[in-house]
């Protein structure tokens, strides 16, 4: 059957679902948040180079450092997950595979985040 609708009529309802802007903003906000967090982390690593285990453990045990480490982990993994999701959406044609990969990437990011946060808390709290 021939589609006799105009190009505009065919396009209606197929445009933006208004969720792309939120995703775009989330990527930009996490990128900006990562700038000071990664700079802080890199400077801290340089300052701690050569430090013994006890000093590093005490550093991680500081409440401010613990919060900043957890924030860096969470924001970094979320930013990475958003970026990989865009690549999947752009290059995977099959809707089923696309959905499965996006769910898998979100699950892996959550799993790694949880594992890293538990590790930081165990070190910081002496577990």
ChimeraX commands (.cxc) that place a marker at each C-alpha (Angstrom):
marker #1 position 0.00,0.00,0.00 radius 0.5
marker #1 position 1.33,3.39,-0.98 radius 0.5
marker #1 position 1.80,6.01,1.71 radius 0.5
marker #1 position 0.03,9.15,0.41 radius 0.5
marker #1 position 0.90,11.38,3.35 radius 0.5
marker #1 position 3.06,14.43,2.89 radius 0.5
marker #1 position 6.69,14.27,4.13 radius 0.5
marker #1 position 5.70,16.47,7.08 radius 0.5
marker #1 position 2.83,14.15,8.02 radius 0.5
marker #1 position 5.14,11.13,7.85 radius 0.5
marker #1 position 7.70,12.86,10.06 radius 0.5
marker #1 position 5.25,13.93,12.77 radius 0.5
marker #1 position 5.67,11.85,15.85 radius 0.5
marker #1 position 9.07,10.60,14.72 radius 0.5
marker #1 position 11.10,13.55,15.95 radius 0.5
marker #1 position 12.69,14.20,19.28 radius 0.5
marker #1 position 11.01,12.61,22.27 radius 0.5
marker #1 position 12.50,15.43,24.36 radius 0.5
marker #1 position 14.77,13.03,26.26 radius 0.5
marker #1 position 17.89,13.74,24.23 radius 0.5
marker #1 position 18.35,17.19,25.73 radius 0.5
marker #1 position 18.41,15.78,29.26 radius 0.5
marker #1 position 21.00,13.20,28.23 radius 0.5
marker #1 position 23.09,15.90,26.54 radius 0.5
marker #1 position 22.95,18.11,29.64 radius 0.5
marker #1 position 23.83,15.20,31.93 radius 0.5
marker #1 position 26.95,14.50,29.87 radius 0.5
marker #1 position 28.02,18.14,30.00 radius 0.5
marker #1 position 27.35,18.54,33.72 radius 0.5
marker #1 position 29.24,15.36,34.60 radius 0.5
marker #1 position 32.12,16.44,32.35 radius 0.5
marker #1 position 32.37,19.81,34.08 radius 0.5
marker #1 position 32.09,18.16,37.52 radius 0.5
marker #1 position 34.90,15.77,36.63 radius 0.5
marker #1 position 37.36,18.56,35.87 radius 0.5
marker #1 position 38.00,19.64,39.48 radius 0.5
marker #1 position 37.52,16.11,40.80 radius 0.5
marker #1 position 40.12,14.57,38.49 radius 0.5
marker #1 position 42.54,17.46,39.05 radius 0.5
marker #1 position 42.14,17.00,42.83 radius 0.5
marker #1 position 42.67,13.25,42.52 radius 0.5
marker #1 position 45.74,13.59,40.28 radius 0.5
marker #1 position 47.35,16.18,42.55 radius 0.5
marker #1 position 46.59,13.99,45.57 radius 0.5
marker #1 position 48.21,10.97,43.93 radius 0.5
marker #1 position 51.34,12.99,43.14 radius 0.5
marker #1 position 51.49,14.28,46.71 radius 0.5
marker #1 position 51.02,10.74,48.08 radius 0.5
marker #1 position 53.65,9.15,45.83 radius 0.5
marker #1 position 56.12,7.36,48.03 radius 0.5
marker #1 position 53.77,7.38,51.02 radius 0.5
marker #1 position 53.38,4.21,53.04 radius 0.5
marker #1 position 50.17,2.21,53.41 radius 0.5
marker #1 position 49.31,3.71,56.80 radius 0.5
marker #1 position 49.46,7.30,55.51 radius 0.5
marker #1 position 47.38,6.50,52.41 radius 0.5
marker #1 position 44.82,4.68,54.53 radius 0.5
marker #1 position 44.60,7.65,56.90 radius 0.5
marker #1 position 44.20,9.97,53.89 radius 0.5
marker #1 position 41.33,7.87,52.51 radius 0.5
marker #1 position 39.82,7.79,56.02 radius 0.5
marker #1 position 39.42,11.55,56.07 radius 0.5
marker #1 position 35.69,12.36,55.66 radius 0.5
marker #1 position 36.30,14.98,52.97 radius 0.5
marker #1 position 38.59,12.69,50.97 radius 0.5
marker #1 position 36.17,9.77,51.34 radius 0.5
marker #1 position 33.28,11.86,49.99 radius 0.5
marker #1 position 35.39,13.25,47.13 radius 0.5
marker #1 position 36.59,9.77,46.15 radius 0.5
marker #1 position 33.05,8.39,46.14 radius 0.5
marker #1 position 31.84,11.41,44.18 radius 0.5
marker #1 position 34.65,11.00,41.63 radius 0.5
marker #1 position 33.82,7.32,41.20 radius 0.5
marker #1 position 30.07,7.91,40.84 radius 0.5
marker #1 position 30.31,10.89,38.50 radius 0.5
marker #1 position 33.06,9.29,36.42 radius 0.5
marker #1 position 31.19,6.04,35.90 radius 0.5
marker #1 position 27.93,7.84,35.13 radius 0.5
marker #1 position 29.71,10.05,32.58 radius 0.5
marker #1 position 31.33,7.01,30.98 radius 0.5
marker #1 position 28.04,5.13,30.86 radius 0.5
marker #1 position 26.35,8.09,29.16 radius 0.5
marker #1 position 29.11,8.26,26.56 radius 0.5
marker #1 position 29.01,4.54,25.77 radius 0.5
marker #1 position 25.21,4.73,25.53 radius 0.5
marker #1 position 25.50,7.42,22.84 radius 0.5
marker #1 position 27.93,5.24,20.86 radius 0.5
marker #1 position 25.55,2.27,21.12 radius 0.5
marker #1 position 22.57,4.38,20.06 radius 0.5
marker #1 position 24.48,5.79,17.10 radius 0.5
marker #1 position 26.07,2.62,15.74 radius 0.5
marker #1 position 23.88,-0.37,16.66 radius 0.5
marker #1 position 20.98,-0.81,14.25 radius 0.5
marker #1 position 19.02,-3.64,15.91 radius 0.5
marker #1 position 16.63,-2.23,18.53 radius 0.5
marker #1 position 16.76,-5.41,20.59 radius 0.5
marker #1 position 20.55,-5.53,20.67 radius 0.5
marker #1 position 20.69,-1.79,21.31 radius 0.5
marker #1 position 18.42,-2.11,24.35 radius 0.5
marker #1 position 20.31,-5.15,25.67 radius 0.5
marker #1 position 23.68,-3.38,25.36 radius 0.5
marker #1 position 22.43,-0.20,27.03 radius 0.5
marker #1 position 21.03,-2.21,29.95 radius 0.5
marker #1 position 24.30,-4.18,30.17 radius 0.5
marker #1 position 26.41,-0.99,30.21 radius 0.5
marker #1 position 24.22,0.53,32.94 radius 0.5
marker #1 position 24.45,-2.67,34.96 radius 0.5
marker #1 position 28.25,-2.84,34.61 radius 0.5
marker #1 position 28.62,0.82,35.60 radius 0.5
marker #1 position 26.41,0.28,38.66 radius 0.5
marker #1 position 28.29,-2.90,39.61 radius 0.5
marker #1 position 31.72,-1.26,39.26 radius 0.5
marker #1 position 30.50,1.80,41.13 radius 0.5
marker #1 position 29.13,-0.25,43.99 radius 0.5
marker #1 position 32.32,-2.31,44.18 radius 0.5
marker #1 position 34.56,0.76,44.18 radius 0.5
marker #1 position 32.46,2.58,46.78 radius 0.5
marker #1 position 32.45,-0.48,49.05 radius 0.5
marker #1 position 36.25,-0.68,48.68 radius 0.5
marker #1 position 36.68,2.99,49.61 radius 0.5
marker #1 position 34.39,2.62,52.62 radius 0.5
marker #1 position 36.16,-0.56,53.79 radius 0.5
marker #1 position 39.56,1.11,53.57 radius 0.5
marker #1 position 38.32,4.33,55.17 radius 0.5
marker #1 position 36.44,2.65,57.99 radius 0.5
marker #1 position 39.18,0.11,58.70 radius 0.5
marker #1 position 37.31,-2.97,57.47 radius 0.5
marker link #1:1,2 radius 0.2
marker link #1:2,3 radius 0.2
marker link #1:3,4 radius 0.2
marker link #1:4,5 radius 0.2
marker link #1:5,6 radius 0.2
marker link #1:6,7 radius 0.2
marker link #1:7,8 radius 0.2
marker link #1:8,9 radius 0.2
marker link #1:9,10 radius 0.2
marker link #1:10,11 radius 0.2
marker link #1:11,12 radius 0.2
marker link #1:12,13 radius 0.2
marker link #1:13,14 radius 0.2
marker link #1:14,15 radius 0.2
marker link #1:15,16 radius 0.2
marker link #1:16,17 radius 0.2
marker link #1:17,18 radius 0.2
marker link #1:18,19 radius 0.2
marker link #1:19,20 radius 0.2
marker link #1:20,21 radius 0.2
marker link #1:21,22 radius 0.2
marker link #1:22,23 radius 0.2
marker link #1:23,24 radius 0.2
marker link #1:24,25 radius 0.2
marker link #1:25,26 radius 0.2
marker link #1:26,27 radius 0.2
marker link #1:27,28 radius 0.2
marker link #1:28,29 radius 0.2
marker link #1:29,30 radius 0.2
marker link #1:30,31 radius 0.2
marker link #1:31,32 radius 0.2
marker link #1:32,33 radius 0.2
marker link #1:33,34 radius 0.2
marker link #1:34,35 radius 0.2
marker link #1:35,36 radius 0.2
marker link #1:36,37 radius 0.2
marker link #1:37,38 radius 0.2
marker link #1:38,39 radius 0.2
marker link #1:39,40 radius 0.2
marker link #1:40,41 radius 0.2
marker link #1:41,42 radius 0.2
marker link #1:42,43 radius 0.2
marker link #1:43,44 radius 0.2
marker link #1:44,45 radius 0.2
marker link #1:45,46 radius 0.2
marker link #1:46,47 radius 0.2
marker link #1:47,48 radius 0.2
marker link #1:48,49 radius 0.2
marker link #1:49,50 radius 0.2
marker link #1:50,51 radius 0.2
marker link #1:51,52 radius 0.2
marker link #1:52,53 radius 0.2
marker link #1:53,54 radius 0.2
marker link #1:54,55 radius 0.2
marker link #1:55,56 radius 0.2
marker link #1:56,57 radius 0.2
marker link #1:57,58 radius 0.2
marker link #1:58,59 radius 0.2
marker link #1:59,60 radius 0.2
marker link #1:60,61 radius 0.2
marker link #1:61,62 radius 0.2
marker link #1:62,63 radius 0.2
marker link #1:63,64 radius 0.2
marker link #1:64,65 radius 0.2
marker link #1:65,66 radius 0.2
marker link #1:66,67 radius 0.2
marker link #1:67,68 radius 0.2
marker link #1:68,69 radius 0.2
marker link #1:69,70 radius 0.2
marker link #1:70,71 radius 0.2
marker link #1:71,72 radius 0.2
marker link #1:72,73 radius 0.2
marker link #1:73,74 radius 0.2
marker link #1:74,75 radius 0.2
marker link #1:75,76 radius 0.2
marker link #1:76,77 radius 0.2
marker link #1:77,78 radius 0.2
marker link #1:78,79 radius 0.2
marker link #1:79,80 radius 0.2
marker link #1:80,81 radius 0.2
marker link #1:81,82 radius 0.2
marker link #1:82,83 radius 0.2
marker link #1:83,84 radius 0.2
marker link #1:84,85 radius 0.2
marker link #1:85,86 radius 0.2
marker link #1:86,87 radius 0.2
marker link #1:87,88 radius 0.2
marker link #1:88,89 radius 0.2
marker link #1:89,90 radius 0.2
marker link #1:90,91 radius 0.2
marker link #1:91,92 radius 0.2
marker link #1:92,93 radius 0.2
marker link #1:93,94 radius 0.2
marker link #1:94,95 radius 0.2
marker link #1:95,96 radius 0.2
marker link #1:96,97 radius 0.2
marker link #1:97,98 radius 0.2
marker link #1:98,99 radius 0.2
marker link #1:99,100 radius 0.2
marker link #1:100,101 radius 0.2
marker link #1:101,102 radius 0.2
marker link #1:102,103 radius 0.2
marker link #1:103,104 radius 0.2
marker link #1:104,105 radius 0.2
marker link #1:105,106 radius 0.2
marker link #1:106,107 radius 0.2
marker link #1:107,108 radius 0.2
marker link #1:108,109 radius 0.2
marker link #1:109,110 radius 0.2
marker link #1:110,111 radius 0.2
marker link #1:111,112 radius 0.2
marker link #1:112,113 radius 0.2
marker link #1:113,114 radius 0.2
marker link #1:114,115 radius 0.2
marker link #1:115,116 radius 0.2
marker link #1:116,117 radius 0.2
marker link #1:117,118 radius 0.2
marker link #1:118,119 radius 0.2
marker link #1:119,120 radius 0.2
marker link #1:120,121 radius 0.2
marker link #1:121,122 radius 0.2
marker link #1:122,123 radius 0.2
marker link #1:123,124 radius 0.2
marker link #1:124,125 radius 0.2
marker link #1:125,126 radius 0.2
marker link #1:126,127 radius 0.2
view
